[in-house]
Every structure is written in C-alpha cells, then in structure tokens.
Amino acid sequence: MSVTTLPDLASAYAVPAERVAEFQRQGHILLRSLASAEEVAAYRDVILAARERFGAERTPLEERDTYGKAFLKGMNLWQHDEGVRRFVLASRFARTAADLLGVEGVRVYHDQALLKEPGGGITPWHQDQHYWPLDTDNTITMWMPLIDVSPVMGTMRFASGSHRDGYLGDMPISDDSEAEFERYIQNRGYQVVEGSAMKTGDATFHYGWTLHGAPANVTDRMREVMTVIWYADGSRVTEPDNSSRQRDLQRWLPSLKPGDLAASDLNPLVFRR
C-alpha cells in the first residue's frame, strides 16, 4: 500500500464525558476500537519495517538488562518514514488525547514502537514523566496494539490514582523501580488494574505520572505495540533535574533551554480546537 492510500485517521472518536472523568480520576483508561482492525493492519507493516530500519535491537535477549529485556524499541519513527508520520500525527489520536486531558491543544513529544519478544521480561513499574523535562501535569501516552493481544503477552497494568502524587523521584525503569514502586503502591493502598485482552486498534491512555508496567510475554508470539506521547500546547521546558531529563532535553527538545516554550521542530502542534 502506498503512503497516499493509507487511511487518514482524521475522523473524530467521541469520548463521553463520563469516560473523560474516569480517565482524570483513575489516571488511565482503555478505549475500544479507537482505530479499526483494517486501519491498523494498513499501518502495521509500515511501522514494523520502519522500526527494523531505524531502531532494531541487535543484542541477544539473554545479554540485556531488565530494561532491555522488557521490549524492543524504535523511537521517533515519524521523522524517518512518511507512513509512520501519518499514523503518529493523526488528528483522531491527538484529539482524543486533548479530550482526555481537557486541554485546547496538544503537541507530540515522541513515538515509540514497543515490541515484547516471546520470553521478553517484565516492564517494571515506572512513571513516564520521570524522563520528560516539562512543566505540566497534562502529559499523556497512547498504547495501541497492532495485533490482538492478551495479558499473557504483557498488556499494561496501572496503579489507579497514582498520577495525583506527581513526581516520585529519580527512579528510571529498572529492578529498583519495580521493587520500590511495588512497595509504594501497597503502602498507599492503590488498586492495581491488571492488563486486559485487547483487540487490534484498541488503546490505553495514561498520564505521564501514572505508575504502570507490564508482565512478561510468556507466549511464542511477539507483542506488537505502537505508542505516541503528547503534552499540552503552551507547556514550557523545565530545568532537567535528573540525567534522564537531561538526555531527553537534548534529544526530544533540541535547541531549547529551561523556560522556553516546549515547541521545537520535533514537537509539532497536531491538534488545536
């Protein structure tokens, strides 16, 4: 399929007010059929091929650390491939993100293809926004499987309400984050919502502060997922206070400095009301 014949993903997806409230209360949500199976099928090969060209991991599974065993990544593929660009910058997805956050507009932070191999390990508990030098709580990640997936393949789990605690410290994805946040969740009494079976084109969304992770993939099939991160338009860059944020500032917000509007060429405005 040529780029020009890929689905445009421009039609709106209506999110009822009660579901927006659910998201803002729980910090995460599962939306069914955000894209149709046919739409996703049209993009699947494009996304996987781009990841293979621009982000393939060559280190054997057994030689990687816990973070490396969690998934195979391909990041900001939209920069390199016009087909992936159409998916990542799609107005349907961006508008849904803006609706859930309750903001006027959103910019892309970056995309990630996340493939959990057969035998791939757990994704430890973590906060995405640990990595992001942004001055807003209005950040959000979409996690969309490119195939039907089940919990035993490693679908997402969330600690409901944990987003309200904000930044929980310099705790990158690791064995330490798994242990520390497991204790934190138990001590705070947060309900853990385990991963669900998801059809192709279903999607979860979660705030950048929401504690989340995923179990190992104990099947013989690759778990194929595409993610996109957005943040509220008008957000500013903060002083990076950990090494992860320093790296992200250089990589995803190039040429910007603390106090600047977070609006580099890599962060296009993809939806505004």
Contacts in CASP RR format, 6 or more apart in sequence:
PFRMAT RR
TARGET T0000
AUTHOR 0000-0000-0000
METHOD contacts of the structure
MODEL  1
MSVTTLPDLASAYAVPAERVAEFQRQGHILLRSLASAEEVAAYRDVILAA
RERFGAERTPLEERDTYGKAFLKGMNLWQHDEGVRRFVLASRFARTAADL
LGVEGVRVYHDQALLKEPGGGITPWHQDQHYWPLDTDNTITMWMPLIDVS
PVMGTMRFASGSHRDGYLGDMPISDDSEAEFERYIQNRGYQVVEGSAMKT
GDATFHYGWTLHGAPANVTDRMREVMTVIWYADGSRVTEPDNSSRQRDLQ
RWLPSLKPGDLAASDLNPLVFRR
1 42 0 8 1.000
1 46 0 8 1.000
3 82 0 8 1.000
3 83 0 8 1.000
3 86 0 8 1.000
6 42 0 8 1.000
6 43 0 8 1.000
6 46 0 8 1.000
6 83 0 8 1.000
6 86 0 8 1.000
6 87 0 8 1.000
7 38 0 8 1.000
7 39 0 8 1.000
7 42 0 8 1.000
7 43 0 8 1.000
8 86 0 8 1.000
8 90 0 8 1.000
9 35 0 8 1.000
9 39 0 8 1.000
9 86 0 8 1.000
9 87 0 8 1.000
9 90 0 8 1.000
9 91 0 8 1.000
9 92 0 8 1.000
9 93 0 8 1.000
10 90 0 8 1.000
10 91 0 8 1.000
10 92 0 8 1.000
11 92 0 8 1.000
12 92 0 8 1.000
12 95 0 8 1.000
13 31 0 8 1.000
13 34 0 8 1.000
13 92 0 8 1.000
13 95 0 8 1.000
13 96 0 8 1.000
15 31 0 8 1.000
15 96 0 8 1.000
15 99 0 8 1.000
15 100 0 8 1.000
19 29 0 8 1.000
19 31 0 8 1.000
20 99 0 8 1.000
20 100 0 8 1.000
20 102 0 8 1.000
22 29 0 8 1.000
23 29 0 8 1.000
23 100 0 8 1.000
23 205 0 8 1.000
24 100 0 8 1.000
24 102 0 8 1.000
25 161 0 8 1.000
26 158 0 8 1.000
26 160 0 8 1.000
26 161 0 8 1.000
26 193 0 8 1.000
27 158 0 8 1.000
27 160 0 8 1.000
27 161 0 8 1.000
27 162 0 8 1.000
27 163 0 8 1.000
27 206 0 8 1.000
27 207 0 8 1.000
27 210 0 8 1.000
28 156 0 8 1.000
28 158 0 8 1.000
28 160 0 8 1.000
28 193 0 8 1.000
28 204 0 8 1.000
28 205 0 8 1.000
28 206 0 8 1.000
28 207 0 8 1.000
28 210 0 8 1.000
28 212 0 8 1.000
29 100 0 8 1.000
29 204 0 8 1.000
29 205 0 8 1.000
29 206 0 8 1.000
30 196 0 8 1.000
30 198 0 8 1.000
30 202 0 8 1.000
30 203 0 8 1.000
30 204 0 8 1.000
31 96 0 8 1.000
31 202 0 8 1.000
31 203 0 8 1.000
31 204 0 8 1.000
31 205 0 8 1.000
32 199 0 8 1.000
32 202 0 8 1.000
33 199 0 8 1.000
33 201 0 8 1.000
33 202 0 8 1.000
34 92 0 8 1.000
34 93 0 8 1.000
34 96 0 8 1.000
34 142 0 8 1.000
34 144 0 8 1.000
34 201 0 8 1.000
34 202 0 8 1.000
34 203 0 8 1.000
35 92 0 8 1.000
35 144 0 8 1.000
35 201 0 8 1.000
35 203 0 8 1.000
36 201 0 8 1.000
37 199 0 8 1.000
37 200 0 8 1.000
37 201 0 8 1.000
39 201 0 8 1.000
40 144 0 8 1.000
40 146 0 8 1.000
40 200 0 8 1.000
40 201 0 8 1.000
41 200 0 8 1.000
43 83 0 8 1.000
43 84 0 8 1.000
43 86 0 8 1.000
43 87 0 8 1.000
43 146 0 8 1.000
43 226 0 8 1.000
44 146 0 8 1.000
44 147 0 8 1.000
44 224 0 8 1.000
46 81 0 8 1.000
46 83 0 8 1.000
46 84 0 8 1.000
46 87 0 8 1.000
47 77 0 8 1.000
47 84 0 8 1.000
47 87 0 8 1.000
47 113 0 8 1.000
47 146 0 8 1.000
47 226 0 8 1.000
48 113 0 8 1.000
48 146 0 8 1.000
48 224 0 8 1.000
49 81 0 8 1.000
50 77 0 8 1.000
50 80 0 8 1.000
50 81 0 8 1.000
50 83 0 8 1.000
50 84 0 8 1.000
50 113 0 8 1.000
51 72 0 8 1.000
51 74 0 8 1.000
51 77 0 8 1.000
51 113 0 8 1.000
51 115 0 8 1.000
53 80 0 8 1.000
53 81 0 8 1.000
54 74 0 8 1.000
54 77 0 8 1.000
54 80 0 8 1.000
54 81 0 8 1.000
55 73 0 8 1.000
55 74 0 8 1.000
55 75 0 8 1.000
55 77 0 8 1.000
56 72 0 8 1.000
56 74 0 8 1.000
57 64 0 8 1.000
57 68 0 8 1.000
57 72 0 8 1.000
57 73 0 8 1.000
59 68 0 8 1.000
61 69 0 8 1.000
61 117 0 8 1.000
61 119 0 8 1.000
61 120 0 8 1.000
65 174 0 8 1.000
66 121 0 8 1.000
66 122 0 8 1.000
66 124 0 8 1.000
66 173 0 8 1.000
66 174 0 8 1.000
66 175 0 8 1.000
66 178 0 8 1.000
67 124 0 8 1.000
67 172 0 8 1.000
67 173 0 8 1.000
67 174 0 8 1.000
69 120 0 8 1.000
69 121 0 8 1.000
70 116 0 8 1.000
70 120 0 8 1.000
70 121 0 8 1.000
70 122 0 8 1.000
70 123 0 8 1.000
70 124 0 8 1.000
70 173 0 8 1.000
70 214 0 8 1.000
71 114 0 8 1.000
71 115 0 8 1.000
71 116 0 8 1.000
71 120 0 8 1.000
71 123 0 8 1.000
72 113 0 8 1.000
72 114 0 8 1.000
72 115 0 8 1.000
72 116 0 8 1.000
72 117 0 8 1.000
73 112 0 8 1.000
73 113 0 8 1.000
73 114 0 8 1.000
73 115 0 8 1.000
74 112 0 8 1.000
74 113 0 8 1.000
74 114 0 8 1.000
75 110 0 8 1.000
75 111 0 8 1.000
75 112 0 8 1.000
75 113 0 8 1.000
76 110 0 8 1.000
76 111 0 8 1.000
76 252 0 8 1.000
76 266 0 8 1.000
77 84 0 8 1.000
77 88 0 8 1.000
77 111 0 8 1.000
77 113 0 8 1.000
78 84 0 8 1.000
78 85 0 8 1.000
78 87 0 8 1.000
78 88 0 8 1.000
78 89 0 8 1.000
78 108 0 8 1.000
78 111 0 8 1.000
79 85 0 8 1.000
79 266 0 8 1.000
84 111 0 8 1.000
87 226 0 8 1.000
88 108 0 8 1.000
88 111 0 8 1.000
88 228 0 8 1.000
89 108 0 8 1.000
89 268 0 8 1.000
89 270 0 8 1.000
90 270 0 8 1.000
91 270 0 8 1.000
91 271 0 8 1.000
93 142 0 8 1.000
93 203 0 8 1.000
93 228 0 8 1.000
94 105 0 8 1.000
94 106 0 8 1.000
94 108 0 8 1.000
94 230 0 8 1.000
94 270 0 8 1.000
94 271 0 8 1.000
95 271 0 8 1.000
96 142 0 8 1.000
96 205 0 8 1.000
97 106 0 8 1.000
97 140 0 8 1.000
97 142 0 8 1.000
97 205 0 8 1.000
97 228 0 8 1.000
97 230 0 8 1.000
97 271 0 8 1.000
98 104 0 8 1.000
98 105 0 8 1.000
98 106 0 8 1.000
98 230 0 8 1.000
98 271 0 8 1.000
98 273 0 8 1.000
100 140 0 8 1.000
100 205 0 8 1.000
101 138 0 8 1.000
101 140 0 8 1.000
101 232 0 8 1.000
102 138 0 8 1.000
103 138 0 8 1.000
103 232 0 8 1.000
103 233 0 8 1.000
104 232 0 8 1.000
104 233 0 8 1.000
104 272 0 8 1.000
104 273 0 8 1.000
105 232 0 8 1.000
105 233 0 8 1.000
105 269 0 8 1.000
105 271 0 8 1.000
105 272 0 8 1.000
105 273 0 8 1.000
106 140 0 8 1.000
106 230 0 8 1.000
106 231 0 8 1.000
106 232 0 8 1.000
106 233 0 8 1.000
106 269 0 8 1.000
106 270 0 8 1.000
106 271 0 8 1.000
107 230 0 8 1.000
107 231 0 8 1.000
107 232 0 8 1.000
107 233 0 8 1.000
107 235 0 8 1.000
107 262 0 8 1.000
107 263 0 8 1.000
107 267 0 8 1.000
107 268 0 8 1.000
107 269 0 8 1.000
107 270 0 8 1.000
108 228 0 8 1.000
108 229 0 8 1.000
108 230 0 8 1.000
108 266 0 8 1.000
108 267 0 8 1.000
108 268 0 8 1.000
108 270 0 8 1.000
109 132 0 8 1.000
109 134 0 8 1.000
109 139 0 8 1.000
109 229 0 8 1.000
109 230 0 8 1.000
109 231 0 8 1.000
109 252 0 8 1.000
109 267 0 8 1.000
110 229 0 8 1.000
110 252 0 8 1.000
110 266 0 8 1.000
111 226 0 8 1.000
111 227 0 8 1.000
111 228 0 8 1.000
111 229 0 8 1.000
112 226 0 8 1.000
112 227 0 8 1.000
112 229 0 8 1.000
113 224 0 8 1.000
113 225 0 8 1.000
113 226 0 8 1.000
113 227 0 8 1.000
114 143 0 8 1.000
114 225 0 8 1.000
114 226 0 8 1.000
114 227 0 8 1.000
115 222 0 8 1.000
115 223 0 8 1.000
115 224 0 8 1.000
115 225 0 8 1.000
116 123 0 8 1.000
116 153 0 8 1.000
116 154 0 8 1.000
116 214 0 8 1.000
116 216 0 8 1.000
116 217 0 8 1.000
116 222 0 8 1.000
116 223 0 8 1.000
116 225 0 8 1.000
117 217 0 8 1.000
117 222 0 8 1.000
117 223 0 8 1.000
118 217 0 8 1.000
118 219 0 8 1.000
118 220 0 8 1.000
118 221 0 8 1.000
118 222 0 8 1.000
119 216 0 8 1.000
119 217 0 8 1.000
119 218 0 8 1.000
120 216 0 8 1.000
120 217 0 8 1.000
121 216 0 8 1.000
121 217 0 8 1.000
122 178 0 8 1.000
122 213 0 8 1.000
122 214 0 8 1.000
122 215 0 8 1.000
122 216 0 8 1.000
123 154 0 8 1.000
123 173 0 8 1.000
123 213 0 8 1.000
123 214 0 8 1.000
124 173 0 8 1.000
124 174 0 8 1.000
124 175 0 8 1.000
124 177 0 8 1.000
124 178 0 8 1.000
124 181 0 8 1.000
124 213 0 8 1.000
125 159 0 8 1.000
125 177 0 8 1.000
125 178 0 8 1.000
125 180 0 8 1.000
125 181 0 8 1.000
125 182 0 8 1.000
125 185 0 8 1.000
125 211 0 8 1.000
125 212 0 8 1.000
125 213 0 8 1.000
126 171 0 8 1.000
126 172 0 8 1.000
126 173 0 8 1.000
126 177 0 8 1.000
126 181 0 8 1.000
126 211 0 8 1.000
126 212 0 8 1.000
126 213 0 8 1.000
127 166 0 8 1.000
127 167 0 8 1.000
127 168 0 8 1.000
127 171 0 8 1.000
127 208 0 8 1.000
127 209 0 8 1.000
127 210 0 8 1.000
127 211 0 8 1.000
128 139 0 8 1.000
128 141 0 8 1.000
128 206 0 8 1.000
128 208 0 8 1.000
128 209 0 8 1.000
128 210 0 8 1.000
128 212 0 8 1.000
128 229 0 8 1.000
129 139 0 8 1.000
129 166 0 8 1.000
129 167 0 8 1.000
129 207 0 8 1.000
129 208 0 8 1.000
129 209 0 8 1.000
130 167 0 8 1.000
130 168 0 8 1.000
130 169 0 8 1.000
130 170 0 8 1.000
130 171 0 8 1.000
130 172 0 8 1.000
130 242 0 8 1.000
130 244 0 8 1.000
130 245 0 8 1.000
131 172 0 8 1.000
131 244 0 8 1.000
131 245 0 8 1.000
131 247 0 8 1.000
131 248 0 8 1.000
132 139 0 8 1.000
132 208 0 8 1.000
132 229 0 8 1.000
132 231 0 8 1.000
132 245 0 8 1.000
132 248 0 8 1.000
133 237 0 8 1.000
133 238 0 8 1.000
133 239 0 8 1.000
133 240 0 8 1.000
133 245 0 8 1.000
133 246 0 8 1.000
133 248 0 8 1.000
133 249 0 8 1.000
133 253 0 8 1.000
133 258 0 8 1.000
134 231 0 8 1.000
134 235 0 8 1.000
134 236 0 8 1.000
134 237 0 8 1.000
134 238 0 8 1.000
134 262 0 8 1.000
135 235 0 8 1.000
135 236 0 8 1.000
135 237 0 8 1.000
135 238 0 8 1.000
135 259 0 8 1.000
136 231 0 8 1.000
136 232 0 8 1.000
136 234 0 8 1.000
136 235 0 8 1.000
136 236 0 8 1.000
137 163 0 8 1.000
137 166 0 8 1.000
137 207 0 8 1.000
137 209 0 8 1.000
138 231 0 8 1.000
138 232 0 8 1.000
138 235 0 8 1.000
139 207 0 8 1.000
139 208 0 8 1.000
139 209 0 8 1.000
139 229 0 8 1.000
139 230 0 8 1.000
139 231 0 8 1.000
139 232 0 8 1.000
140 205 0 8 1.000
140 206 0 8 1.000
140 207 0 8 1.000
140 208 0 8 1.000
140 229 0 8 1.000
140 230 0 8 1.000
140 231 0 8 1.000
141 205 0 8 1.000
141 206 0 8 1.000
141 208 0 8 1.000
141 227 0 8 1.000
141 228 0 8 1.000
141 229 0 8 1.000
142 203 0 8 1.000
142 204 0 8 1.000
142 205 0 8 1.000
142 227 0 8 1.000
142 228 0 8 1.000
142 229 0 8 1.000
142 230 0 8 1.000
143 156 0 8 1.000
143 203 0 8 1.000
143 204 0 8 1.000
143 205 0 8 1.000
143 206 0 8 1.000
143 225 0 8 1.000
143 227 0 8 1.000
144 201 0 8 1.000
144 202 0 8 1.000
144 203 0 8 1.000
144 225 0 8 1.000
144 226 0 8 1.000
144 227 0 8 1.000
145 155 0 8 1.000
145 198 0 8 1.000
145 199 0 8 1.000
145 200 0 8 1.000
145 201 0 8 1.000
145 202 0 8 1.000
145 223 0 8 1.000
145 224 0 8 1.000
145 225 0 8 1.000
146 200 0 8 1.000
146 201 0 8 1.000
146 224 0 8 1.000
146 225 0 8 1.000
146 226 0 8 1.000
147 200 0 8 1.000
147 221 0 8 1.000
147 223 0 8 1.000
147 224 0 8 1.000
148 197 0 8 1.000
148 198 0 8 1.000
148 199 0 8 1.000
148 200 0 8 1.000
149 155 0 8 1.000
149 197 0 8 1.000
149 198 0 8 1.000
149 223 0 8 1.000
149 224 0 8 1.000
149 225 0 8 1.000
150 197 0 8 1.000
150 219 0 8 1.000
151 194 0 8 1.000
151 195 0 8 1.000
151 196 0 8 1.000
151 197 0 8 1.000
151 215 0 8 1.000
152 215 0 8 1.000
152 217 0 8 1.000
152 218 0 8 1.000
152 219 0 8 1.000
153 217 0 8 1.000
153 218 0 8 1.000
153 219 0 8 1.000
153 221 0 8 1.000
153 223 0 8 1.000
154 195 0 8 1.000
154 214 0 8 1.000
154 215 0 8 1.000
154 216 0 8 1.000
154 217 0 8 1.000
154 223 0 8 1.000
155 195 0 8 1.000
155 196 0 8 1.000
155 197 0 8 1.000
155 198 0 8 1.000
155 214 0 8 1.000
155 223 0 8 1.000
156 195 0 8 1.000
156 204 0 8 1.000
156 206 0 8 1.000
156 212 0 8 1.000
156 213 0 8 1.000
156 214 0 8 1.000
157 192 0 8 1.000
157 193 0 8 1.000
157 194 0 8 1.000
157 195 0 8 1.000
157 212 0 8 1.000
157 213 0 8 1.000
157 214 0 8 1.000
157 215 0 8 1.000
158 192 0 8 1.000
158 193 0 8 1.000
158 204 0 8 1.000
158 206 0 8 1.000
158 210 0 8 1.000
158 211 0 8 1.000
158 212 0 8 1.000
158 213 0 8 1.000
159 181 0 8 1.000
159 185 0 8 1.000
159 190 0 8 1.000
159 191 0 8 1.000
159 192 0 8 1.000
159 210 0 8 1.000
159 211 0 8 1.000
159 212 0 8 1.000
160 190 0 8 1.000
160 191 0 8 1.000
160 192 0 8 1.000
160 193 0 8 1.000
161 190 0 8 1.000
161 210 0 8 1.000
162 185 0 8 1.000
162 188 0 8 1.000
162 190 0 8 1.000
162 209 0 8 1.000
162 210 0 8 1.000
162 211 0 8 1.000
163 206 0 8 1.000
163 207 0 8 1.000
163 208 0 8 1.000
163 209 0 8 1.000
163 210 0 8 1.000
163 211 0 8 1.000
164 209 0 8 1.000
165 188 0 8 1.000
165 209 0 8 1.000
166 209 0 8 1.000
167 209 0 8 1.000
168 181 0 8 1.000
168 184 0 8 1.000
168 209 0 8 1.000
168 211 0 8 1.000
169 242 0 8 1.000
170 241 0 8 1.000
170 242 0 8 1.000
170 244 0 8 1.000
171 177 0 8 1.000
171 180 0 8 1.000
171 181 0 8 1.000
172 244 0 8 1.000
181 211 0 8 1.000
184 211 0 8 1.000
185 192 0 8 1.000
185 211 0 8 1.000
190 211 0 8 1.000
195 214 0 8 1.000
198 204 0 8 1.000
206 212 0 8 1.000
217 223 0 8 1.000
230 270 0 8 1.000
231 262 0 8 1.000
233 263 0 8 1.000
233 269 0 8 1.000
233 272 0 8 1.000
234 261 0 8 1.000
234 262 0 8 1.000
234 263 0 8 1.000
235 261 0 8 1.000
235 262 0 8 1.000
236 258 0 8 1.000
236 259 0 8 1.000
236 260 0 8 1.000
236 261 0 8 1.000
236 262 0 8 1.000
237 249 0 8 1.000
237 253 0 8 1.000
237 256 0 8 1.000
237 257 0 8 1.000
237 258 0 8 1.000
237 259 0 8 1.000
237 260 0 8 1.000
237 261 0 8 1.000
237 262 0 8 1.000
238 245 0 8 1.000
238 258 0 8 1.000
238 259 0 8 1.000
239 258 0 8 1.000
240 246 0 8 1.000
240 248 0 8 1.000
240 249 0 8 1.000
240 258 0 8 1.000
249 256 0 8 1.000
252 264 0 8 1.000
252 266 0 8 1.000
252 267 0 8 1.000
253 262 0 8 1.000
253 264 0 8 1.000
253 266 0 8 1.000
253 267 0 8 1.000
254 264 0 8 1.000
254 265 0 8 1.000
254 266 0 8 1.000
255 264 0 8 1.000
256 262 0 8 1.000
256 263 0 8 1.000
256 264 0 8 1.000
263 269 0 8 1.000
END
